[in-house]
Amino acid sequence: MAVATKRPLEQVVRQSVEGNLPPSVATMPAEMHHELLALQGLPVEQLLGIAAEQTAPAAQARHLELLERNSAGVLTAAEESELAELRLAADRLMLRKAYAWSVLRWRGHPVPALADLPLE
């Protein structure tokens, strides 16, 4: 972890004793490893910004529209592809947000209860 995050080993050990380390990226999509590890080096303000990111309202509306069309069984091939892309983008956003919160928690920042987080 110290090598991956370019931080002194002593600091990583101290933080791991004081709180849990962020989850290993080994179980996360390979294409996101670098991005997630980079979050560990960001200042608190940037991490809070990432943790507060929301999907654009237009993308949310389109995602819901395609989900409804999918439930009705009337998606075109192009819409199926679009739905898959929107789902992947939403999943990646949620993973980035969750990892940002885990880094914040690791650094001792209070993490709000799930009920206090904004809904997307």
Contacts in CASP RR format, 6 or more apart in sequence:
PFRMAT RR
TARGET T0000
AUTHOR 0000-0000-0000
METHOD contacts of the structure
MODEL  1
MAVATKRPLEQVVRQSVEGNLPPSVATMPAEMHHELLALQGLPVEQLLGI
AAEQTAPAAQARHLELLERNSAGVLTAAEESELAELRLAADRLMLRKAYA
WSVLRWRGHPVPALADLPLE
1 7 0 8 1.000
1 12 0 8 1.000
1 16 0 8 1.000
1 21 0 8 1.000
2 8 0 8 1.000
2 9 0 8 1.000
2 11 0 8 1.000
2 12 0 8 1.000
4 37 0 8 1.000
5 12 0 8 1.000
5 37 0 8 1.000
5 40 0 8 1.000
5 41 0 8 1.000
6 41 0 8 1.000
7 40 0 8 1.000
7 41 0 8 1.000
12 21 0 8 1.000
15 21 0 8 1.000
15 106 0 8 1.000
15 107 0 8 1.000
18 108 0 8 1.000
19 105 0 8 1.000
19 106 0 8 1.000
19 108 0 8 1.000
20 102 0 8 1.000
20 105 0 8 1.000
20 106 0 8 1.000
21 106 0 8 1.000
22 40 0 8 1.000
22 99 0 8 1.000
22 102 0 8 1.000
22 103 0 8 1.000
22 106 0 8 1.000
23 99 0 8 1.000
23 102 0 8 1.000
25 32 0 8 1.000
25 33 0 8 1.000
25 36 0 8 1.000
25 37 0 8 1.000
28 36 0 8 1.000
28 95 0 8 1.000
29 92 0 8 1.000
29 95 0 8 1.000
32 92 0 8 1.000
32 95 0 8 1.000
32 96 0 8 1.000
35 96 0 8 1.000
36 95 0 8 1.000
36 96 0 8 1.000
36 99 0 8 1.000
39 47 0 8 1.000
39 50 0 8 1.000
39 96 0 8 1.000
39 99 0 8 1.000
39 100 0 8 1.000
39 103 0 8 1.000
40 103 0 8 1.000
41 103 0 8 1.000
42 50 0 8 1.000
42 103 0 8 1.000
44 104 0 8 1.000
44 107 0 8 1.000
44 109 0 8 1.000
47 100 0 8 1.000
47 103 0 8 1.000
47 104 0 8 1.000
47 109 0 8 1.000
48 100 0 8 1.000
48 104 0 8 1.000
49 100 0 8 1.000
50 96 0 8 1.000
50 97 0 8 1.000
50 100 0 8 1.000
51 97 0 8 1.000
51 100 0 8 1.000
51 101 0 8 1.000
51 104 0 8 1.000
52 118 0 8 1.000
53 93 0 8 1.000
53 96 0 8 1.000
53 97 0 8 1.000
54 118 0 8 1.000
54 120 0 8 1.000
55 63 0 8 1.000
55 89 0 8 1.000
55 90 0 8 1.000
55 93 0 8 1.000
55 120 0 8 1.000
59 86 0 8 1.000
59 89 0 8 1.000
60 120 0 8 1.000
62 82 0 8 1.000
62 86 0 8 1.000
63 83 0 8 1.000
63 86 0 8 1.000
63 87 0 8 1.000
63 90 0 8 1.000
66 75 0 8 1.000
66 79 0 8 1.000
66 82 0 8 1.000
66 83 0 8 1.000
66 86 0 8 1.000
67 83 0 8 1.000
69 75 0 8 1.000
69 79 0 8 1.000
70 79 0 8 1.000
70 80 0 8 1.000
70 83 0 8 1.000
75 83 0 8 1.000
90 120 0 8 1.000
93 120 0 8 1.000
94 120 0 8 1.000
101 111 0 8 1.000
104 111 0 8 1.000
105 111 0 8 1.000
END
